[in-house]
Amino acid sequence: PHPSNLDQFLAAPTPFLARVLYNSLPAQRRQPHPPPQQQHGDPEETLTVVCVSDTHGQMPPLPTGDLLLHSGDLTASGTMGELRATLQWIASQPHRYKVVIAGNRELCLDEESRGRSLGISHGPGAHDEKGTSTTTSTTIDWEKLSAAGLVYLQNSSITLHFPAPRDRCIKIFGSPLSPRHHSPHAAFQYTPTEHPWHGLIPPDTDIVLTHTPPQCHLDSWRRFGCGALLRELWRVRPALHVFGHVHAGYGVEVVRWDEMQRLYEGACAG
């Protein structure tokens, strides 16, 4: 069960009070800026992005839209059979593009966990952080999934084009990385002494898709988020960041990248 406000206050009084004060700021601060096309009266140019995470093998009905993003933990046990079924379900969705990343459950996709190379495909046009095209396949038919609009990202980026009337290009970066907390048998995890995020996200990224949350934002009262990722987001300042991993932190939050946000994050981080 989720702890009471009193329990949260007793466990960490400064972060609790900082969160209460931050969330009590005027409502207009907590609303996103309207997109430029809406300001000019062209709502049909707006993209509808559907965000989902931590489905763990479940296949719930999803809202329709232009772009579907899944931020990891596609499976419950990390087997290739589970992954194949989930990817087929995602590929069958009506969205023009479906962009997915792995999570800490996807042991079958983590080369380090399996001890051998898998030759992961990142989808058509995707490149790893070194700019190398990656198109080899595993037992999963990546070419068939790609033809259905599914793109898999693993510390890599892709630019997607949406035709008229939208006629827009969106650059998305995706990473399955998350900090190691308890279980030693988890995929794509790093220790507190490692710093994998520094300079990893391209500066012209529109959407960041990660499995872990950043520190202080929707990472539950226990603050399971990553401070290094938060610093990287301050450098890039994407229009949208989608993540999962911490189930208790589900929701939506608007950030302004201003001094008030910086003070809040400093208080929460101690």
C-alpha positions in Angstrom: 0.0 0.0 0.0 1.1 3.6 -0.6 2.3 5.2 2.6 0.3 8.0 4.2 1.3 11.6 4.1 2.4 11.3 7.7 4.6 8.3 7.0 6.2 10.2 4.0 6.8 13.3 6.2 8.4 11.3 9.0 10.6 9.4 6.6 11.8 12.5 4.7 10.4 15.8 5.9 12.3 18.2 3.7 11.5 16.4 0.3 7.8 16.0 1.5 7.4 19.7 2.3 9.2 20.7 -0.9 6.8 18.6 -2.9 3.7 20.0 -1.2 4.9 23.6 -1.8 5.9 22.9 -5.4 2.5 21.3 -6.1 0.6 24.2 -4.5 2.0 26.8 -7.0 -0.5 28.5 -9.3 -2.4 26.2 -11.6 -1.1 27.9 -14.8 2.4 26.8 -13.9 1.3 23.2 -13.9 -0.2 23.5 -17.4 1.8 22.9 -20.6 2.3 25.8 -23.0 -0.1 25.4 -25.9 1.6 24.2 -29.1 2.4 26.9 -31.7 0.0 25.4 -34.2 -2.9 25.6 -31.7 -2.1 29.2 -31.1 -2.5 29.9 -34.8 -5.7 27.9 -35.1 -4.4 24.7 -36.8 -5.3 21.9 -34.3 -5.2 19.3 -37.1 -1.4 19.7 -37.1 -1.2 18.5 -33.5 0.3 15.1 -32.9 -1.5 12.7 -30.5 1.1 10.7 -28.4 0.0 7.7 -26.4 2.3 6.7 -23.6 2.4 3.4 -21.8 4.8 1.5 -19.7 5.3 -1.6 -17.5 2.6 -3.7 -19.1 4.5 -6.9 -18.0 3.0 -9.1 -20.7 -0.5 -7.7 -20.3 -2.2 -6.3 -23.5 -4.8 -3.7 -22.4 -6.8 -1.6 -24.9 -4.9 1.5 -25.8 -6.2 4.9 -27.0 -5.8 5.7 -30.7 -3.3 8.4 -31.8 -0.4 9.2 -34.1 2.5 7.9 -32.0 2.6 5.1 -29.5 5.5 5.1 -26.9 6.2 2.1 -24.6 8.9 2.8 -22.0 9.9 -0.7 -21.0 9.1 -3.8 -18.9 7.3 -5.3 -21.9 7.5 -8.7 -20.2 7.0 -10.3 -16.8 9.8 -12.9 -16.9 12.1 -11.6 -19.7 11.7 -14.5 -22.0 11.9 -14.3 -25.8 8.5 -15.8 -26.1 6.9 -13.2 -23.9 8.7 -10.4 -25.8 7.7 -11.7 -29.2 4.0 -11.8 -28.2 4.1 -8.3 -26.7 5.9 -6.8 -29.8 3.3 -8.4 -32.1 0.6 -6.8 -30.0 2.2 -3.4 -30.1 2.9 -3.7 -33.9 -0.9 -4.5 -34.4 -1.9 -1.1 -32.9 -3.2 1.5 -35.4 -0.7 4.2 -34.6 1.5 5.2 -37.5 4.6 4.6 -35.4 5.2 2.5 -32.4 8.5 3.2 -30.5 9.5 0.8 -27.7 12.4 0.4 -25.4 13.3 -2.5 -23.0 13.2 -2.3 -19.2 14.9 -4.1 -16.4 12.7 -7.2 -17.0 13.9 -7.8 -20.6 16.8 -10.1 -19.8 16.5 -11.6 -23.3 17.6 -8.3 -24.8 20.5 -7.5 -22.5 23.7 -8.9 -24.0 25.5 -8.6 -20.7 22.8 -10.6 -18.9 22.9 -13.3 -21.5 26.6 -13.3 -22.0 26.5 -13.3 -25.8 25.6 -10.9 -28.6 22.0 -10.8 -29.8 22.4 -8.6 -32.8 19.5 -6.4 -31.8 17.6 -4.5 -34.5 16.7 -0.9 -33.7 14.2 -0.5 -36.5 14.5 1.2 -39.9 16.7 4.3 -39.8 17.7 4.0 -36.1 21.3 4.4 -35.1 23.2 3.7 -31.9 24.9 6.5 -29.9 27.9 6.1 -32.2 25.9 6.6 -35.4 26.2 3.0 -36.5 23.2 1.5 -38.3 21.9 -1.6 -36.6 19.8 -4.0 -38.6 20.7 -7.6 -37.8 18.0 -9.8 -36.3 17.3 -12.3 -33.6 14.6 -15.0 -33.4 12.2 -12.0 -33.5 11.3 -10.9 -37.0 12.4 -7.3 -36.7 11.8 -6.6 -40.4 8.2 -7.6 -40.2 7.7 -5.5 -37.1 9.5 -2.5 -38.7 7.1 -2.8 -41.7 4.2 -2.4 -39.2 5.8 0.8 -37.9 7.5 -0.6 -34.8 10.9 0.8 -33.8 13.1 -0.5 -31.0 15.6 1.9 -29.5 18.5 1.0 -27.2 20.6 4.0 -26.4 19.8 5.2 -29.9 17.7 7.8 -31.8 15.4 7.9 -34.7 13.7 10.8 -36.6 10.1 10.0 -37.6 8.2 11.9 -40.3 4.5 12.4 -40.1 3.0 13.4 -43.5 0.5 16.1 -44.2 -1.5 17.7 -42.8 0.9 17.4 -39.9 4.1 17.3 -42.1 6.4 17.2 -39.1 9.6 15.4 -38.1 10.1 14.2 -34.5 13.4 13.0 -33.1 13.1 10.4 -30.4 15.9 9.0 -28.2 15.3 5.8 -26.2 17.2 4.0 -23.5 16.4 1.0 -21.3 19.0 1.9 -18.5 18.0 2.2 -14.9 19.9 2.4 -11.6 20.5 -0.9 -9.7 18.6 -0.9 -6.4 17.9 -4.4 -5.1 17.7 -7.4 -7.5 21.1 -8.5 -9.0 19.2 -10.3 -11.8 17.9 -7.4 -13.8 18.6 -6.1 -17.3 20.2 -2.8 -18.4 21.1 -1.6 -14.9 24.1 0.4 -13.7 25.7 0.9 -10.3 25.9 4.2 -8.4 29.5 4.6 -9.4 28.7 4.5 -13.1 27.6 7.6 -15.1 26.1 6.3 -18.3 23.9 9.4 -19.1 26.6 12.1 -19.5 26.3 13.4 -23.1 24.3 10.4 -24.2 21.1 12.2 -25.4 21.5 14.2 -28.7 20.9 17.9 -28.0 18.2 18.2 -30.7 16.0 15.5 -29.3 12.3 16.2 -29.1 11.1 13.2 -27.1 13.2 11.3 -24.6 12.0 7.7 -23.8 13.6 6.0 -20.8 12.7 3.2 -18.5 13.9 5.0 -15.3 12.4 8.3 -14.1 14.7 11.2 -13.4 15.3 12.1 -9.7 12.5 14.1 -8.0 9.9 13.7 -10.7 7.3 11.0 -10.5 9.8 8.6 -8.9 7.6 8.0 -5.8 8.2 9.3 -2.3 11.3 7.0 -2.0 13.0 8.9 -4.8 14.0 5.9 -7.0 14.8 8.2 -9.9 18.3 9.0 -11.3 20.0 12.3 -10.6 22.5 11.8 -13.5 19.5 11.5 -15.9 18.0 14.6 -14.4 21.2 16.6 -15.2 21.2 15.3 -18.7 17.6 16.4 -19.2 18.5 19.9 -18.0 21.1 19.9 -20.8 18.8 18.7 -23.5 15.4 20.1 -22.3 13.1 17.9 -24.5 9.5 18.8 -25.2 8.4 15.4 -23.7 10.0 12.8 -21.5 8.2 9.5 -21.1 9.3 6.9 -18.5 8.0 4.1 -16.2 9.7 1.6 -13.9 8.4 3.1 -10.6 4.8 2.1 -10.7 3.7 4.3 -7.8 5.0 7.3 -9.7 2.5 7.1 -12.6 1.0 10.4 -13.8 1.8 13.6 -15.7 4.0 16.5 -14.6 4.8 19.8 -16.3 8.2 21.3 -15.8 9.4 24.8 -16.7 13.2 24.4 -16.6 13.4 27.5 -14.4 14.9 28.5 -11.0 11.8 27.4 -9.1 12.2 23.9 -10.5 15.9 23.9 -9.7 15.2 24.8 -6.1 12.6 22.2 -5.7 14.9 19.5 -7.1 17.7 20.6 -4.8 15.4 20.3 -1.8 14.2 16.9 -2.8 17.7 15.6 -3.4 18.8 16.8 0.0 
